[in-house]
Amino acid sequence: MIRYRPFRNIDPPRLTEVWNQCFVNRGAVQMRTSTPLERYVLSKPTFDPAGLILAEEEDGRCIGWIHAGIAPRLGEAAEGVVCMLGVAPTHRKQGVGSELLRQGEAYLQGRGARTIFAGSQSPRNPFYLGLYGGSECSGFLDSDPAATPFFLKHGYGVHSTTAVYDRPLEQLPKPNDARVSILRTKYEVQVGPPRKLDSFWHECTTGCIDPIAFIVEDKKTKKIVGRALVWEMEGFSYRWGKPSVGILGFEIADEHRQQGVGKLLLGAVLRQGQESFFELAEVQANESNPAAVKFLESYGFEKVDRGQTLIKKV
């Protein structure tokens, strides 16, 4: 008989064991101990043990688990997120995943959620940045092919898709835009710790990866016209066999787009990565933004995966 119960403090090693059985592809960190899970998930002030539900056999062996969390309030009603769901290969197609999902949805509804997303993606990314998705939380990845069909079967529909792009750093392209040289006389790219993450939520979701901020600042006005956060993808580097750096929150002010500022910022990020002996850079872009996709591909980034976030009204 299978029992379902909320998280207890003795569970991290059991969760880690199931994680390593379920998430075996490129987009998930392989955990040698439960320390990464404790760092990126369990230690966060937003973690609620009631939202992490385990399925276990009578002998106490964990065979699956789901983690559901509440997203920041973006509208009138609360929104929930099914952040992760995994069932050991030996117990799939036996209804375990469906029951875990039912209990996870019940937890979210009990906390006021009327919309539930499957897969974390900013700003609905309570947990797992640093463990799943790559440079950012990107929903459930195509490299985990069972995820999307499972949620579609349970009444979810696709909400958004995100392309995951990688680029080797051995050789960087030479600037071929004359505007970049001119922009260097007007703007300064500053590198250092983030001055301040913009909210408690951002601190909880992003602070755990210890990012470095790249800021494009107007030398005269001191106005920030572009920014990005960059972090060392330690767990992914181990899986991929090469030191890798992730780029997230890449943003250029609306009035400064199409002027070369993005090339100035991205070029600085890639050069810094190369000089710091990283071999790979990863970044993501929403597939509904063709300008961003074209920009990344022009810099030699190649699509290596795709994430999907799904949605369900309850």
Secondary structure, DSSP 8 states (H G I E B T S, - for coil): --EEEE--TT-HHHHHHHHHHH--STTB---SSSHHHIIIIITSTT--GGGEEEEE-TT--EEEEEEEEE----SSSEEEEEEEEEE-GGGTTSSHHHHHHHHHHHHHHHTTEEEEEES-BTTB--S-TTTBSSSS-BSEETTSTTHHHHHHHTT-EEEEEEEEEEEE-SS------HHHHHHHHHEEEEEES-S--SSHHHHHHHGGG--EEEEEEETTT--EEEEEEEEE-HHHHHHHTS-EEEEEEEEE-GGGTTTTHHHHHHHHHHHHHHHTT--EEEEEEETT-HHHHHHHHHTT-EEEEEEEEEEEE-
